[in-house]
Amino acid sequence: MLKRVEVVVVGAGSAGCVTAHRCAEMGLKTLLLDRKPQPLVGHKVCGDEVSRSHFDATGIEYPQGEEIANIITGADVYPPSMEQELKVRGWTEFDGWMLNRISFGQRLLKAAVSVGVSFHPNCHVNGPVVKDGKVMGVEYREPDTGGITTVAAKLVVDASGFAGVIRSKLDDPLVEKRIAKTDIALCYREYLRLKMPLAEPNVARVFLGARVAPAGYAWVFPRGVSEVNAGIGTTGGESRGSPKSYFLKLKAEYPLLFGSQELEGGGGAVPVRRPLMSLVADGVAFVGDAALQVNPIHGGGIGPGMRAGIILGEVAKEAIARGDVSAEGLWDYNSRFLSDYGRRLASLEIFRRLLQDVSDDDMDFGFSRRLLEAEDLMSANRGDAFSLGIAGKLRRVKRSSGRLGLLLKLRKAAGLMKKMNKTYLNYPAGSEGFESWVRSVNNILQSAHFE
Ligand SMILES: Cc1cc2nc3c(=O)[nH]c(=O)nc-3n(C[C@H](O)[C@H](O)[C@H](O)COP(=O)(O)OP(=O)(O)OC[C@H]3O[C@@H](n4cnc5c(N)ncnc54)[C@H](O)[C@@H]3O)c2cc1C
């Protein structure tokens, strides 16, 4: 069977729904495919936290009613010692909501369908259809007959999440097919009913350090006064325990979780590096986790994927109207996303590497002496690096007595974040300058080691 559309979006997660919605809103005939049955669209093992800032930036309606499990108005960040935590308040890039993912996902899907998106559930996409190096469509298995249907599309959007079912099957110099294990967080997460109610039910807790989560972090996000979403993500792959084993250890050691009742548990994976360096190739674009559009320090990907989906829908419309869906014709999506929000994510990859490389002992020291303050963390998350201005420098030198090495690492990270920022601001205007730009990014990353 052959179907013809202008855009086919593979995957009806938050990124796919928002992209399909925007494409249809712009007048494009859009097909959205997902392997899930319709009532499960939105389901995802996730921390469920999304910042209000993403809705303000995109104009997508705030979560409401059933979609909201809780409101988040701050975060406490704990060092390995679990003492002297950093209390971050007024963090506009983080504060927001704990979502009920299915309700939220169903709303995004319904909104997409209401503007004309044709949604087909239970359709497992096998991969792209490629001709002369250009993506021409996708193939999927029909739910009823098991037969293979080919969809011919002017533009294929891979929004299939971590799996990247289209991306991972393309051989194109612009496409990063595989992702390094060190850039993937393997996670385990549970919903827990607590024995004791929370004193601060609107404050998220984040735990750093190799003892708790090797090269990763753990979280306890409240879903109400006595229910939490708690989990752990570790990166690096080999020779470590499973994320579940670290999570069970945390549960056994952290008094808040003593005697809690598991309501639901499960694993997942999330990319934690800069986004794909090109989000497009001939006839194809990537969005959401499939494009690695995730905050590298906390793994938040709902917001970045929605931001990118809005841009991609607009660029798709222009490219299709011009009759040019080559990589060059779609390049505006690269320029608009990567030089703006992507820039933050890329500079946060440096910060993630810093957090991973610093020893638990140094991290405890840094927290106890406040070598980084809440404002620095917020500023780093904006991708602005932390300024370490003259007064700040002197204050920190004094506080870092005996551990100048640690201060130097902080300064090195701040410098590299600035450099990364600048490099992304100069994202090439077309594929011509792409190779040399990639070399510049890789040069910065080569220096980003802080052992
Ligand atoms: C444990 C964990 C905790 C997290 N915590 C947070 C958090 O607190 N806040 C936050 O913002 N982000 C968090 N994230 C990341 C966030 O969940 C993702 O970034 C976000 O959901 C990605 O959305 P997406 O639409 O790109 O992909 P997904 O939500 O993964 O959607 C992909 C869709 O594609 C479909 N699909 C896949 N393969 C095929 C195929 N072959 N054929 C057809 N359909 C297919 C899937 O069924 C799915 O519906 C977390 C991730 C994990 C793993």
Ligand as a Chemical Component Dictionary entry (heavy atoms), coordinates in Angstrom:
data_LIG
# 
_chem_comp.id                   LIG 
_chem_comp.type                 NON-POLYMER 
_chem_comp.pdbx_formal_charge   0 
_chem_comp.three_letter_code    LIG 
# 
loop_
_chem_comp_atom.comp_id 
_chem_comp_atom.atom_id 
_chem_comp_atom.alt_atom_id 
_chem_comp_atom.type_symbol 
_chem_comp_atom.charge 
_chem_comp_atom.model_Cartn_x 
_chem_comp_atom.model_Cartn_y 
_chem_comp_atom.model_Cartn_z 
_chem_comp_atom.pdbx_ordinal 
LIG C1  C1  C 0 13.845 8.271  33.818 1  
LIG C2  C2  C 0 13.677 9.529  33.044 2  
LIG C3  C3  C 0 13.385 10.710 33.721 3  
LIG C4  C4  C 0 13.146 11.877 32.987 4  
LIG N1  N1  N 0 12.757 12.999 33.664 5  
LIG C5  C5  C 0 12.384 14.092 32.977 6  
LIG C6  C6  C 0 11.815 15.216 33.627 7  
LIG O1  O1  O 0 11.597 15.234 34.851 8  
LIG N2  N2  N 0 11.475 16.286 32.871 9  
LIG C7  C7  C 0 11.673 16.296 31.521 10 
LIG O2  O2  O 0 11.372 17.339 30.892 11 
LIG N3  N3  N 0 12.193 15.258 30.892 12 
LIG C8  C8  C 0 12.542 14.141 31.571 13 
LIG N4  N4  N 0 13.023 13.047 30.898 14 
LIG C9  C9  C 0 13.199 13.120 29.454 15 
LIG C10 C10 C 0 11.848 13.118 28.748 16 
LIG O3  O3  O 0 11.069 12.028 29.192 17 
LIG C11 C11 C 0 12.065 13.049 27.257 18 
LIG O4  O4  O 0 13.028 14.005 26.897 19 
LIG C12 C12 C 0 10.785 13.361 26.478 20 
LIG O5  O5  O 0 9.717  12.572 26.897 21 
LIG C13 C13 C 0 11.082 13.103 25.002 22 
LIG O6  O6  O 0 9.941  13.295 24.246 23 
LIG P1  P1  P 0 9.919  12.754 22.750 24 
LIG O7  O7  O 0 8.597  13.115 22.220 25 
LIG O8  O8  O 0 11.141 13.166 22.046 26 
LIG O9  O9  O 0 10.063 11.152 22.893 27 
LIG P2  P2  P 0 9.127  10.086 23.592 28 
LIG O10 O10 O 0 8.297  10.680 24.661 29 
LIG O11 O11 O 0 10.009 8.956  23.957 30 
LIG O12 O12 O 0 8.128  9.646  22.429 31 
LIG C14 C14 C 0 8.549  8.858  21.362 32 
LIG C15 C15 C 0 7.325  8.199  20.743 33 
LIG O13 O13 O 0 7.753  7.469  19.597 34 
LIG C16 C16 C 0 7.089  6.228  19.578 35 
LIG N5  N5  N 0 7.926  5.270  18.828 36 
LIG C17 C17 C 0 9.157  4.831  19.145 37 
LIG N6  N6  N 0 9.592  3.946  18.233 38 
LIG C18 C18 C 0 8.603  3.825  17.310 39 
LIG C19 C19 C 0 8.448  3.066  16.125 40 
LIG N7  N7  N 0 9.392  2.229  15.701 41 
LIG N8  N8  N 0 7.305  3.207  15.409 42 
LIG C20 C20 C 0 6.328  4.035  15.820 43 
LIG N9  N9  N 0 6.416  4.781  16.958 44 
LIG C21 C21 C 0 7.543  4.683  17.681 45 
LIG C22 C22 C 0 6.937  5.850  21.045 46 
LIG O14 O14 O 0 5.879  4.933  21.235 47 
LIG C23 C23 C 0 6.660  7.200  21.684 48 
LIG O15 O15 O 0 5.285  7.473  21.786 49 
LIG C24 C24 C 0 13.288 11.875 31.585 50 
LIG C25 C25 C 0 13.622 10.702 30.906 51 
LIG C26 C26 C 0 13.802 9.526  31.625 52 
LIG C27 C27 C 0 14.137 8.264  30.895 53 
# 
loop_
_chem_comp_bond.comp_id 
_chem_comp_bond.atom_id_1 
_chem_comp_bond.atom_id_2 
_chem_comp_bond.value_order 
_chem_comp_bond.pdbx_ordinal 
LIG C1  C2  SING 1  
LIG C2  C3  SING 2  
LIG C2  C26 DOUB 3  
LIG C3  C4  DOUB 4  
LIG C4  N1  SING 5  
LIG C4  C24 SING 6  
LIG N1  C5  DOUB 7  
LIG C5  C6  SING 8  
LIG C5  C8  SING 9  
LIG C6  O1  DOUB 10 
LIG C6  N2  SING 11 
LIG N2  C7  SING 12 
LIG C7  O2  DOUB 13 
LIG C7  N3  SING 14 
LIG N3  C8  DOUB 15 
LIG C8  N4  SING 16 
LIG N4  C9  SING 17 
LIG N4  C24 SING 18 
LIG C9  C10 SING 19 
LIG C10 O3  SING 20 
LIG C10 C11 SING 21 
LIG C11 O4  SING 22 
LIG C11 C12 SING 23 
LIG C12 O5  SING 24 
LIG C12 C13 SING 25 
LIG C13 O6  SING 26 
LIG O6  P1  SING 27 
LIG P1  O7  DOUB 28 
LIG P1  O8  SING 29 
LIG P1  O9  SING 30 
LIG O9  P2  SING 31 
LIG P2  O10 DOUB 32 
LIG P2  O11 SING 33 
LIG P2  O12 SING 34 
LIG O12 C14 SING 35 
LIG C14 C15 SING 36 
LIG C15 O13 SING 37 
LIG C15 C23 SING 38 
LIG O13 C16 SING 39 
LIG C16 N5  SING 40 
LIG C16 C22 SING 41 
LIG N5  C17 SING 42 
LIG N5  C21 SING 43 
LIG C17 N6  DOUB 44 
LIG N6  C18 SING 45 
LIG C18 C19 SING 46 
LIG C18 C21 DOUB 47 
LIG C19 N7  SING 48 
LIG C19 N8  DOUB 49 
LIG N8  C20 SING 50 
LIG C20 N9  DOUB 51 
LIG N9  C21 SING 52 
LIG C22 O14 SING 53 
LIG C22 C23 SING 54 
LIG C23 O15 SING 55 
LIG C24 C25 DOUB 56 
LIG C25 C26 SING 57 
LIG C26 C27 SING 58 
# 
